[in-house]
């Protein structure tokens, strides 16, 4: 397992160190038999059940609706994602989407909405999804076109499409962001809870990517939803989406960190055993330099990720800049670390089914989803220009 010395950093408390140990045991003993990369749908269903049974999903919601505390503990979310991604990307995916998919309800839902939606998520009995992206609106949330128009006094009708939706096709419930028109642009969006079996909601297309995960394009045609399913007030959708991403964006960096740690460990094992030129690969100074660069990237990423998580846990209302820095730094660094690992493995680095090749496919999407790297730079720059740095 990866170097654990970072757990002595002042960002962590004893409960975090204990959680890390528990998650390592779970990742080693429970996760491997549940993974079949040829059947990601079934794998994710099994993983969600196992995560619920073990109590891990209690970290993905808040008390008293199945969670362990009244607020998200972002350091715990990050430690869980880092440990699971070290083991396998699908395991991380299964956990992360349970939190992200119900994050808007956890943060802004009514007590009745929380009672209805959160306990099954914590128990692993329901699968959630966060439906934000559209064919013409990815990182630019204000450009959403999917609409929800009033239908009488107590319903709305949703029309439009969503795409690249994680858990699309296997989710039991979706949080859907729609244009409701209270004001132009970002101020005219709202969020609604939509059950998977609601008439008018269909899976238009299942999407296949270089690293198999359950993804789909959703279509809404005359999809009638109770107004009671709206999360927060009308026009608060953008605020709800950004507040949710504020928390979970740091954890994307943690997932990348887990991938990077695994790549570094795999590389160390390989270069210290691979015979070359009368010694082993690790004897070469150029290889030692590459290992040093990998270690620097890993520690820099960890510092950024856990600084952002710690800042939020200390009570900061928003950590937009810190989360953007963490996500950008960790995902870009992980791409470098994994690429170096592939290079050090030589031909074996691109052999299908081996860990370096799997990591290479896994990391690429993290530099795009929940805000592409270029968007994170825009967020950071705007924070500087607004004087909030």
Beta strands, then each sheet from edge to edge (+ up, - down):
strand 1: 128-131
strand 2: 147-150
strand 3: 155-166
strand 4: 173-179
strand 5: 189-195
strand 6: 201-206
strand 7: 215-226
strand 8: 230-231
strand 9: 275-276
strand 10: 279-280
sheet 1: 1+ 4+ 5- 8+
sheet 2: 2+ 3- 7+ 6-
sheet 3: 9+ 10-
end
